Amino acid sequence: MQARPMVKLPENPTNNNNLITLQRRRKEKVVVVIGATGTGKSRLSIDIATHFGGEVINSDKIQVYKGLDIIANKITDSECRGVPHHLLSFVDPDEDFTAEDYVRHASLAAESVARRGLLPVVAGGSISFVKALVANHMDIYEFCFLWVDVSMHVLNSVLSKRVDVMVERGLVEEARRFYEHGGDYSRGIRRAIGVPEMDRFFRNEAAVDDGVRAELFEAAIDEIKANTYKLACNQVEKILRLPEDLGTQLLHLDATAVFEASGVHAAEEWQKVWEPSKRVLSDFFA
């Protein structure tokens, strides 16, 4: 967590301009919740926004696009619990949305939230977006970084099960809408894990028998799971470099036990993530 600069007000100010100058020097507060995919970033960001009075600004480079609600694992209206979310599903699927584009839009969102006296909570796993935003606004905002982490062994199982749930919810039909024979999977929303992996299945499903079709489908789902795990590993590697890259500290929150437990025990374990977050943020805002 970045240290808060101490500003001492004069006991008997003789000029109101002195107070105005000091007030302008105070930076607005921004909380940044980061972590690998599937670790609980959305849950923590909503808890923070609910408790401290804020709104969430998405920093996931796929969730900014319109479409792929299932594959991109976008938060649902009920999961938002009434907390407004910015920069979700607003970019056309074929556009290339760069880090520079993100900085421009996220800056406007953060300014709007802060202007209304609320807390901007940046949440997502696209570390390149987070780095670009923070690097461009260190002179304006004071940032507090919370890293939600889950052991990779446990997370691998969580992500595998999540893909199975996506399949049940309609992953195949959703991916099919973005399938193009010979299409470019390096641009726009088609880069999303879950789309290019289905290409071989879509190209061949009508020309093969049921047995081969089942094999192609299973191979595509296995590839989605493997690539999702690789993404999580890459995200963690980038997060570990953040303190050096940005000259800041991260509050490390181990949420492994949350995913190892179930029912009421999982809720109890989540409190071990939430309570230290709440304490650190209370000090951050003091």
C-alpha positions in Angstrom: 0.0 0.0 0.0 1.4 3.4 -1.0 2.1 5.5 2.0 -0.2 8.5 2.5 1.6 11.9 2.4 1.2 13.8 5.7 -0.1 17.3 5.3 -0.1 19.5 8.4 -2.5 22.4 8.4 -1.5 25.7 10.1 -3.1 26.2 13.5 -4.2 29.7 12.7 -4.3 30.2 8.9 -4.1 33.8 7.9 -5.0 33.3 4.3 -7.8 31.1 2.9 -5.7 30.6 -0.2 -3.3 28.5 2.0 -6.1 26.2 2.8 -7.3 26.0 -0.8 -3.7 25.2 -2.0 -3.4 22.4 0.6 -6.8 20.9 -0.3 -5.7 20.8 -4.0 -2.6 18.9 -3.0 -4.6 16.1 -1.4 -5.0 13.2 -3.8 -8.3 11.4 -4.4 -8.2 7.8 -3.1 -8.5 4.8 -5.5 -8.6 1.2 -4.5 -7.2 -1.4 -6.9 -8.3 -5.0 -6.5 -6.1 -7.4 -8.6 -5.7 -11.1 -8.8 -5.7 -14.0 -11.2 -8.9 -15.0 -12.9 -11.3 -16.9 -10.7 -9.8 -15.8 -7.3 -12.7 -13.6 -6.0 -11.8 -10.1 -7.2 -15.4 -9.2 -8.0 -16.6 -10.3 -4.6 -14.0 -8.3 -2.8 -14.5 -5.2 -4.9 -18.3 -5.2 -4.3 -17.7 -5.7 -0.6 -15.4 -2.7 -0.6 -17.8 -0.5 -2.7 -20.7 -1.5 -0.5 -19.0 -0.9 2.8 -17.1 2.3 1.9 -19.5 3.8 -0.6 -18.0 3.3 -4.0 -18.4 2.1 -7.6 -16.5 -0.5 -9.5 -14.4 0.2 -12.6 -13.7 -2.9 -14.7 -10.1 -3.6 -15.7 -10.6 -6.8 -17.6 -9.6 -6.5 -21.3 -12.2 -9.0 -22.5 -15.1 -7.9 -20.4 -15.0 -4.4 -21.9 -16.4 -5.9 -25.1 -20.1 -6.4 -25.9 -21.0 -10.1 -26.0 -19.5 -13.3 -24.5 -21.2 -12.8 -21.2 -20.6 -16.5 -20.3 -17.2 -17.0 -21.7 -15.8 -13.8 -20.3 -17.4 -14.7 -16.9 -19.1 -11.2 -16.7 -20.7 -10.4 -13.4 -24.5 -10.6 -13.4 -26.9 -8.0 -12.2 -27.7 -10.0 -9.0 -24.0 -10.5 -8.2 -23.4 -6.7 -8.5 -25.7 -6.3 -5.4 -26.7 -2.8 -6.5 -23.1 -1.6 -7.0 -22.7 0.3 -10.3 -20.0 -1.1 -12.6 -18.3 0.9 -15.3 -16.5 -0.2 -18.5 -18.4 -3.4 -19.0 -19.8 -4.5 -22.4 -19.4 -1.1 -24.2 -16.8 -1.8 -26.9 -17.7 -3.3 -30.3 -16.5 -6.9 -30.7 -14.3 -6.2 -33.7 -12.5 -3.2 -32.3 -9.0 -3.3 -30.8 -9.2 -1.8 -27.4 -5.7 -0.8 -26.2 -4.2 0.1 -22.8 -4.3 3.7 -24.0 -8.0 3.4 -24.7 -8.5 1.9 -21.3 -6.7 4.8 -19.6 -8.8 7.3 -21.3 -12.1 5.7 -20.4 -11.1 4.6 -16.9 -9.9 8.1 -16.2 -13.3 9.6 -17.1 -15.0 6.9 -15.0 -12.8 7.5 -11.9 -13.2 11.2 -12.2 -17.0 10.9 -12.4 -17.1 8.6 -9.3 -14.8 10.7 -7.2 -16.6 14.0 -8.2 -19.8 12.5 -6.7 -17.9 11.9 -3.4 -17.7 8.1 -4.0 -14.8 5.7 -4.0 -13.5 4.4 -7.4 -12.7 0.7 -7.0 -10.7 -0.6 -10.0 -11.0 -4.4 -10.3 -9.8 -6.9 -12.8 -7.0 -9.2 -13.9 -5.6 -7.3 -16.9 -2.4 -6.1 -15.3 -1.3 -4.1 -18.4 -4.5 -2.0 -18.1 -3.9 -1.5 -14.3 -0.3 -0.5 -14.8 -1.1 2.0 -17.6 -3.8 3.6 -15.5 -1.7 3.9 -12.3 1.4 5.1 -14.1 -0.6 7.9 -15.8 -2.3 9.0 -12.6 0.1 8.8 -9.7 0.2 12.6 -9.5 -3.6 12.8 -9.2 -4.7 9.7 -7.2 -3.4 7.8 -4.2 -3.7 4.1 -4.8 -4.2 1.2 -2.4 -3.5 -2.3 -4.0 -5.2 -5.4 -2.7 -4.1 -8.7 -4.2 -6.6 -11.6 -3.9 -4.5 -14.8 -4.3 -5.4 -18.5 -4.4 -2.8 -21.3 -4.5 -2.3 -22.5 -8.1 -3.1 -26.1 -7.2 -6.5 -25.2 -5.8 -7.1 -22.5 -8.5 -6.5 -25.0 -11.3 -9.4 -27.1 -10.0 -11.6 -24.1 -9.5 -11.0 -22.9 -13.1 -11.6 -26.4 -14.5 -15.0 -26.6 -12.7 -15.8 -23.1 -13.9 -15.3 -24.1 -17.5 -17.6 -27.1 -17.0 -20.3 -24.7 -15.6 -19.8 -22.4 -18.6 -20.4 -25.3 -20.9 -23.7 -26.1 -19.1 -24.7 -22.4 -19.3 -24.2 -22.2 -23.1 -20.4 -21.7 -23.8 -20.6 -23.6 -27.1 -23.6 -21.6 -28.5 -22.0 -18.3 -27.4 -18.7 -19.2 -29.0 -20.4 -20.3 -32.2 -21.8 -16.8 -32.7 -18.3 -15.4 -33.0 -17.0 -18.3 -35.2 -15.7 -17.4 -38.7 -14.1 -20.0 -40.9 -10.5 -18.8 -41.3 -11.3 -15.9 -38.9 -8.7 -13.8 -37.1 -8.5 -14.7 -33.5 -5.8 -12.1 -32.7 -8.1 -9.1 -32.6 -11.1 -7.8 -30.6 -13.3 -10.1 -28.6 -12.3 -13.2 -30.6 -9.0 -13.3 -28.6 -11.0 -14.5 -25.6 -10.2 -17.9 -24.2 -13.1 -20.1 -25.2 -13.5 -18.8 -28.8 -10.3 -19.8 -30.8 -10.2 -23.2 -29.0 -13.6 -24.1 -30.4 -12.5 -23.4 -34.0 -11.4 -26.9 -35.0 -14.6 -28.4 -33.5 -16.9 -26.0 -35.4 -15.0 -26.5 -38.7 -15.3 -30.3 -38.6 -18.4 -31.1 -36.6 -20.7 -31.6 -39.6 -18.2 -33.8 -41.5 -17.4 -36.4 -38.9 -19.2 -39.1 -37.0 -20.5 -38.8 -33.4 -17.4 -40.5 -31.9 -14.9 -38.1 -33.6 -17.2 -35.2 -32.9 -17.1 -36.1 -29.2 -13.3 -36.3 -29.2 -13.0 -32.9 -30.9 -15.3 -31.4 -28.4 -13.5 -32.9 -25.4 -10.2 -31.7 -26.9 -11.5 -28.1 -27.3 -12.8 -28.0 -23.7 -9.5 -29.4 -22.4 -7.6 -26.7 -24.3 -9.9 -24.0 -22.9 -9.1 -25.3 -19.4 -5.4 -25.4 -20.0 -5.3 -21.9 -21.5 -7.3 -20.5 -18.7 -4.8 -22.0 -16.2 -1.9 -20.5 -18.3 -3.6 -17.1 -18.2 -3.8 -17.3 -14.4 -0.1 -18.2 -14.1 0.8 -15.3 -16.3 -1.4 -12.9 -14.3 0.3 -13.9 -11.1 3.8 -13.4 -12.6 2.8 -9.9 -13.7 1.3 -9.1 -10.3 4.6 -10.2 -8.6 6.4 -7.6 -10.7 4.0 -4.8 -9.9 5.8 -3.5 -6.7 9.0 -3.0 -8.7 7.2 -1.7 -11.9 5.1 0.8 -10.0 7.1 1.4 -6.8 4.2 0.4 -4.6 3.2 -2.3 -2.1 0.5 -4.9 -2.4 -1.7 -6.2 0.4 -1.6 -10.0 -0.1 -4.9 -11.7 0.7 -4.8 -15.5 0.6 -8.3 -16.7 -0.3 -7.3 -20.4 -0.8 -9.3 -21.6 2.2 -12.4 -20.0 0.8 -12.4 -22.4 -2.2 -11.4 -25.4 -0.1 -14.4 -24.9 2.2 -18.1 -25.0 1.5 -21.3 -23.5 2.8 -21.1 -21.6 6.0 -17.4 -22.5 6.4 -16.6 -20.8 3.1 -18.4 -17.7 4.4 -16.3 -17.8 7.5 -13.1 -18.2 5.6 -14.1 -15.2 3.4 -14.1 -13.1 6.5 -10.4 -13.7 6.9 -10.0 -12.0 3.5 -12.5 -9.2 4.1 -11.5 -8.2 7.7 -7.8 -7.4 6.9 -9.0 -5.6 3.8 -11.4 -3.5 5.8 -8.7 -2.6 8.4 -6.1 -1.6 5.8 -8.6 0.5 3.9 -9.9 2.2 7.0 -6.3 3.3 7.7 -5.9 4.3 4.1 -8.9 6.6 4.3 -8.1 8.0 7.7 
